[in-house]
Amino acid sequence: MLEIVSQNDHSFNLTTLRDHCRVTDTEHNPALQRALDSAIIMVERWTNTFTRPTTCAGYFRGAPGPYLFEYGPVTSITSVTDETNSTTVSVNGYELDKTQGWPQLKRVA
């Protein structure tokens, strides 16, 4: 399971959307902003790719990795906790493997 902890605002501009849609007045700005926000969320869900910096907490079940992340791109991992005994895994105990195309969290023996 993936839980979004924090997420930056998207960088897509309402003015650009208004120009693209050939809307010259600002009367429809609230509706256009809602449409833009919804479109960004839909694209992120369909592609499993965040379009903005996002901090997540991931929860995995089963034997130790490799674990595939549901969303990307994954640029770093700040900590790993073993939920079976509530202990934090040493930084030397895992690595982020980016060699397989989609990032995987792997335990290091």
N, C-alpha and C positions, 0 to 999 in steps of 0.2 A: 504494500500500500504506500502511496505517496501523499504526503501532506504538505501543502504550501505554507511555509512559515512567513515569508515576506516576498513581495514582488514589486519591482519598480514599475512606474507608469510606462506605457508604451510610447514610442517615439514617433508614431504616425500622426500627421498633422491634419486637423480638421479643415484648414484652409485649402490644403491640397485636395482633399476629398471633395470639398465644395466646388473647386475649380473643375475637377474631373467630372463631376455630375452636372456641371454647368448651372449651378445654383448661384445666383448673384446676390441675393439678399441674405441676411442673417436670421431671418424669422424662423427658419427650419433647423437652426444649429442644434438645439437639444435632441431632435429626432435623428439628425445625422450623426451626432456624437454617440448616441445609443447604438445606432447601426454599426458604426466603426468599432466600438468596444466589443459588440457581439461578434462581429466578423473576426476580430483578432482572437478572441477566445475559441471560436469554432476552428480556425486554422491551427491554433496551438493543439487543440484536442485531436484533430484529424491527422496531423503530421507528427504528433508526439514530440514537438520541438517548441521550446519557449522562444518567443521573439524578443524577450527582454530579460535582464538579470533577475534570477529567481533563486531564493533559498528554500530548500525543501528538507523534510525529514522523511527518510525512507524506512519502511518496516518490512523485513523479510522473514520468511518461515522456512524451516527445513535445515538440512545439513549445511555446513559452511560452503559458500560460494562455489563456482562463480555466480554472482547475482547480476542479472541484467537490469538496467534502469529503465523505467517506463517512459521517461522523458529525457530530453537532452537539449543542448549538449552539456555534458557533465565536465566541468573544468577543474573541480577540486572537491575533496571530502575533508570535512573538519574533524569528525569523530565517528567511531563505530562502537555501538553498545550491544553486548550480547544480552538479549532480553530474557533468556532462560535463567540467568543468575544476576542480572542487572549490573554487570561489570563492563567497564569501558575497555575495549580492545586496544592494545598498544599500537601506536602509530606504525611501528615496525611489523605489526601483525597482519597488515593488509596492504594492498596496492590497487591503484586504479589502472586497469589494463585497457589501453586505447588502441591496441594492435589488431583487434578483431572487427573493426568497423564501428560497432556499437559498444560504448564503454561498459566494462564489467568490473565489479568489485571482487577481488580474489584474496583469499587468505594466503599469507606467506608462511610457510612452515619453518 
